[in-house]
């Protein structure tokens, strides 16, 4: 396989696209046969995992920014199920920890010694990873041949590597020493993914590919061909709460903002919010083109019908909402990610699903879709019934959606210790206290791992922008108490015994 992939990357085609050499294509399995067998075979899985990408960048999403233009991802949505309330994680590292283990952050352990792709590999799948790692410097190389049959890994782990998100990355190929990745990283990841997919044509084994784009993380560098794409596009609406005060929010959010106020307009580093958002969208264009190229490669190699495509991000990103220019904070604007699951041969097409799901749910669902038995405990719920019936009622599960951000803490014991010792600095990062969240489909409840801090409760239907905290409204007191108890109960079941030690919230 290595030789085939190496030969497939020797020839550069027009406009910077890489051509797959004929030597890498096997005629062993005719396209017609593959298509006919797709519904009974275990599917291939292409899991596209972007970075810091808000759902507002996807033009098929309700609430998309005015300049959003993603025709290829939109085609996935037309051929699949689009989830409007996906909470994959809260930050790069914790979200990847969940994506690798299928566990919520406090259940991961500092560095897990077994990742679930190993189960796929041992149960008949060819496994591959391409792109950003960001889960322990040096760890990824040692998992090649254990979790991964094929790997091209940018072993991101140091702050200095933020400068190489788009150019000049060093990657480890199949566990070997790092080599420099020439070219624009988003395009190069797509090149490697196309090569891998092509080598799998005719294979008797299904495959799983985790494609981790570094885009659209800061510095939001667009490909040269996309610079200025949105210069004439409509202005980005300015969020109403970009500047404080924000009555009803916790103290750490009341006056907080990451934006300079210049005559009532939000600026950062001398640039307007609108210019930042449009640059961000320009960097998304290469992701969208990559999705188009991968779908075309799947179709040309006869593998599209039997490939489940999952498109999501490690979390969302807020641009001005609640004063933020960030992720991590427990608001839809900051952590709600896109999630599209596409395979018309198996699932519904062109449907939206409003049931809240998280990153651990995705992992559990992939096991179900692939008929792989997990060998490690998983925290997620299997939402595969929603892929066939997106409007399914709540009978598909009696468990609420949970999400959490515990800063740099990955096991319940160290979190409990910090709470017990009142060492709140261990559970706070850059103005953001650790938190736990429950979403029941209508109401989203957040409780902070902090002292003297109010809770947050929002009605997702009447207040989708989360401007009115119902936790400070006495008329909601009983429902607030009920949700507090329900949240503690649900986290306790997942092994988060520390919930019983969290200080009582401050009551307004």
N, C-alpha and C positions, 0 to 999 in steps of 0.2 A: 504493500500500500504506500509506503513512504516513497518508493521510487516513482510510482505513478503520480503521486501528488507533486513531487519535485519536478517531474517533467511537465506537468500541467501548468506550472507557474513560470515556465521559461519564456513564454511568448507574450509580449504585450501588444494588445490590439489598439485600434483607433480610439481616441478620446479617453485614453487612460484605462479602458476596460481590459481585463485580462481574459485571454482565450484559453479554453481547456483543450489540451492537446488530444488528438484522436486516440493516442495510445492509452489514455486514461479511461476510455469509454468501452465498456464491455457489452457485446450484443447478446449476452447469454439469455436475457429474459425479455422477450418481445413486449412492446408497450401494451398491446391489446390484452395479453395474458395478465400483466400486472394490474391493469385497470379492472378486469373482471374479478380478480381474486381479492381486490382491495378490501371489500367489506368483510371478508372472513379471515383475513390475515391480521396479525398484530401490526398496528400502524407504526410507521416512522414518526418521530416527534422532533420538530424544529422549534426550539424554545428561544425566542428572540427576547433579550433582556437588555434594555437600554438604561441610560444613567440620567437621573434627575429630569426625566421627561414628564411634563404635566400632560394630563388628558386634554388640556386646552390647546395643545399643539396639533391635535388630530382633528381634521376638518369634519369628520363624520360624527364627532362627539357633540352632544348638547352642551352649550356654553363655550364652544371653541372660540379662540381669539379671532378677530376679524381677518387677520392675514394668514390664518392657518390654511395650508394647502398640501394635503398628503394623499394624492390619488391612489397610490399603490396600497397604502395601509387602509384607505377607505374601501378598496376592492376586497381586502380581507374581511372587513366588517360586513360587506354585502354578501359575502360567502360564509359568514359565521355568526357568532354570538358576541355582542359587545356588552361588557359589564360596566355599568355607570358608577358603581361603588366598590372599587377595588382598592384595598389597602395592603399592598405587598410588603411594605416595611416603612421605616421612618428615616433611614440614613443608609449610606452605601454599605458599610461593613455589616451592621446588623441585618440588613435586608439580604445580603449575600449569605450570611450565616444561616438564615432561614431557608433560602433557596437551595443550599447544599445539604441541609440536615432535615428539613421538613418540620422544624421545631420553632416555637416562639423563642424570642431572644434569651429569656432567662433559663431556658432548658437546653441551650446549646452546649454549655461547657466552654472553657476558654478556647480550646482547639480540639474539635471532634476528631477521633481517629478513624471514623468510618462515615463516608458520604453515601447517600442513597443511590447515586449512579452506579456504585459498585454492585448493588443488587440487580440493577438492570443488566449490567455486564455479565454477571454470573448466571442470569436467567435468560440469556440468549440475545441480548442487544449488543451492537457495536456502539460504543459511547465516544463522544468527542466534546471538547471544549475549545472555544476560540474567543480570545479577547481579554477583557479586564478581570483580574482575579480579586485583589483587594480583600484578602482574608488570611492574613498572616504571611509576612515576607518569607519566601523560601519554601513554604508549605506545598505550593502547587506542584513544583517539579517532582516531589516525592510521591505524588498521587498518580503520576503517569504509569500505566501498566497495572494499576490497582483499580482506580475509579475510571480512568480514561484509556481507551485504545489509541486515541489520536488527540494531540493537544497543541495549540498555539496560544501561549499564555503571556500576557503582559502582567508581570508580577508586581503590580502596583502596591506599594506599601509604605512609601515615604513621601512627606510633603513636597520635596523637590520634584517628584515625578508629576506633580500637577502641571508642570511646564510642558510635558510631553503627551498630553491627552490626544493631541491631533497630529503631531509631527515628531519624528525622531524617537519613537519608542524602541525599547529593547525587549524582544520576545524570546521565550524558550519554546522551541519546537520539538515536540515528542520527548521532553525531558532533557534535551541537550542544553549546552551552555548558551547564554543569551546571544542573540544576533540582532543587529539594528534593522528595524522595520522601515524601509524607505517608503515614501509616499504618504498620502493622507490616510490616517488610521481607519476611519470609517470605511473608506473604499477598500483598503487592504483586508480588513476583517471579512468583508463581503467576498473578496477574491478567494480567500482561504475556504470560506464556507461553500462557495460554488465548487471548488475543487474537491472538497470532501464529499459533497452530495453526488457529484459526477462519478467518483470512484465507487459509490455504493450501488450504482445501477447494475441490476442483475444479481445482486447479493442475495443469498438465501436467508440472511439474517436481517431483521429490522434494525434501525439505528435511532439513536438519540443524540442530538446536537444542541448544546447550550451555547448560544452565540451572544456574547456579552459586549455590546458596543460601549466604548468609553464616552461617546456622545450621548446626551447633549450637555454633559457636565461643563462647568466653567473651565477655561475661559471662553466657551461658546464660539469656537473658531469655525467659521463656515469654510467650505471648500471654495477655492478661487472662483469657480464657475457660478457660485450662488451669491457672491457678494453683491449687495445692492438690490437683491431680488424684490424686497418689499418697500423700497424707498417711496414709492407712490401709493402704497396701500393705506387703507383707512387707519386713523389714529387708534391706538390701543386705549380702551376706556380706563380711566384712573379709578382704582378701587376707592369706595367712599370712606374707608377707615385706614387709609395709608398713613395718616397722621392721627395721633391721639387727641384728646382722651377717648377711651373706649369704655364707657360705663358698663359695669357688670362683668368685665373681664378680670381675671386674677391680677394682683398688683404688678407682677412682672410683665404683663401685657398692656397695662393701662396707658402708659405714655411711651412705650417702646416703639421705635421705628428705625429702620435701616436706611431711610431716605432723607436727603436734605430738602428742606422746604424753600423753594425759590419762587416767591410770589404765588404761593399756593400750588405749585407744580412740583412733583417729586423728581429729584435728580440724585444720581449716585456717581461719584468720581467725575463730576462735571458733565454727565450725559443724562438725558431725559429717560424716564421709564420707557417711553415708547421706543426709543432707539435701542435700548437694551433688549426689550422683548422681540423686536424685529430681527436683531442679530441672532438671538436664541432660535428663532424660527428658521433663519437661514441655515443654521447648523443642523436642523432637523431634516432638511431637504435630502442630504446624502443618506440618512437612515431610510427615508422613504424610497429613494431610488434603490438602495440595497435590498429592501423587501421586494421591490419589483423584479430585480435581477434574480433573486433566489426563487421566487415563484416561477419565473420563466425557465430557470434551470431545472426545477422540479418537473415542470410540464414537458420540457424537451427530452428529459431522461425517463419519462413515463412514471414518475414517482409522486406526482402531485395528488392523485386520487387517494393514495394510501398514506398520505402524510398529514398528521395533525399539526397545525401551525398555531403556536401560542405567541402572541405579541404583548409585551408588557414592559414595565420599567421597575427599577428598584424602589422608587417612590415618586411622588410628584415634585412640584416646585412652585413656591408662591412668588409672584411678582407684584408686590405692593399690598396684597391682601393682608389685613391685620398688621400692616407696617412691615411686613417681612420681605426679605429677598433670600429665601432659605427653604429648607425642608425641615424635618425633625419635630416641628410644632404640631400638636394634635388637631389640626384643622384640615378640612377637605381640600382647601386651596393649596396646602403645603404637602400633604402626603397621599392624596388620592391619585392613583396612577391609571394610565390606560390599561385595559385588558381586553383582548380580542382572541377568541378561540375559533379556529376555522378548519372545517373538514366537511364539506357538503354531503359526502357519502355516508357520514355517520350522524352529523348533528344538524340542527336548524340553521337556516341561512337568513341573513338580513334582520335579525332580531336583537332587541335590547333586553338586558336583564338587570333589574334593580336590586336584586338580593346582594347584600354586602358579603364580600369574600376577602380572604387575606392570602399572603404568600404561602403559608403552610397548607392552606386549602388547595392551592395549585399543585403542590407536590403530591398530596394525597390523591388528587384527581388524576394526575398523570399515571400513578401506579394503577389505578382502576382502569383507565383507558388502555394501558399497555398490558394488563393482566399480569403484573409483577407483584409478588408478595413481598411487602417490606420486611426487612430483617432488623430494622431499628425502629424504636417507637416514633410515631409521627403525631404531631399535634393538630393536624388539619382535618377538615371535613371533606368528604367526597361530594363535589357538586356536579358530577357527571349527569345526574338527572336533569339539571338545569340546561345542559347543552342540547338536550333533545326537546325539552319543554321549558323555555326560558321564563314563561309566565307561570310556571308551576307554583302552587300555593306553598305555605310554610311547612307542609307535611314532609318535605324532603329532608328536613332536619329539625330537631328540637334544641339545637345548640346555637347560641348567639355567635356573631362574629366578634373575635377578640383581636386586639392589636396592642403593642406596647413599645415603649422606647425607654431603655434602662441605661442610657449613656454607654459607657464602656464596660458594663457589667453583663456577663453572659451566663451566670448561674445563680440560682435562687439563694444559695447560701451567702455569697458575698453581698447580695442586695439586702438580705435580712440583717447581716452584720452592720452594714452602713446605717440602716434604719435604727437598729438597736443602739448604736453608738452616737446617733444623731449627727453623723458625719455627712451632712447634706451636700458638701462640696464633691463627694464621690458620686452623687446622683444628680449633678447639675453640670451642664455644659453650655457655656456662652449664652447665659440668660434663660436657658431652657431646662427646667426641672424634668426629671424622669416622670413618666406617666403610664397609666394603664387605661385602655379604652374598650368600651362595648358598644356595638351598633346592632340594634334589633330590627333594622329595616326602616323604621320611622324616626326613632330617637337615637342620638349619639351622645353617650355619656363618657366623660373623662374625669379621672381622679389622679391627682399629682402625688408623687412620692416626696412630700415636702411638708414642712410645718406651717400651720396657720395659713393655709391656702384654700381658696374656695374651689368647688367643683365646677364643671361646665356641662351643660345639658342643652342640646339643640334639637329643634324639630326640623328634620331634613326636608320636609315637604313645604312647610310654610316659610322657612327661613334657610334656604340652601346656602346662603353666603355666611351663615353662622355669625350674625351680628347681634342677636338677642339671646343672652345667656339665661335660660329659664331657671337655672339653679338659684338665682337670686330673687325669683318671683315666689312669694309665699304661697300663692295658689297652686304651685307645682311641688310643694314640700313633700307630700306623701309619695308622689311618683318618683321624686328625686331619691327618697329613702329606699323605695323599692328597687330602683335601678342600682343604687349603691350596694344593696345586699345581693342582688342578682350578679353584679360584676364580681364581687368578692367570692361568691360561690363558684362562678365559672372559672375564675383564675385558680382558686384553691383546687378544683378538680384537675387542673392542668399541672399541678405541682408547685404553684406559687404560694407557699405557706406564708410568705412575707406580707401578704395582704392583710393579715390579722394584726400586724405590727405598725401599719401606716397610721400616723396621727389622724385624729378626727378632723375632717375638713372644717374650715372656718365658716360659720353660718352668718350670712349678712343680716 
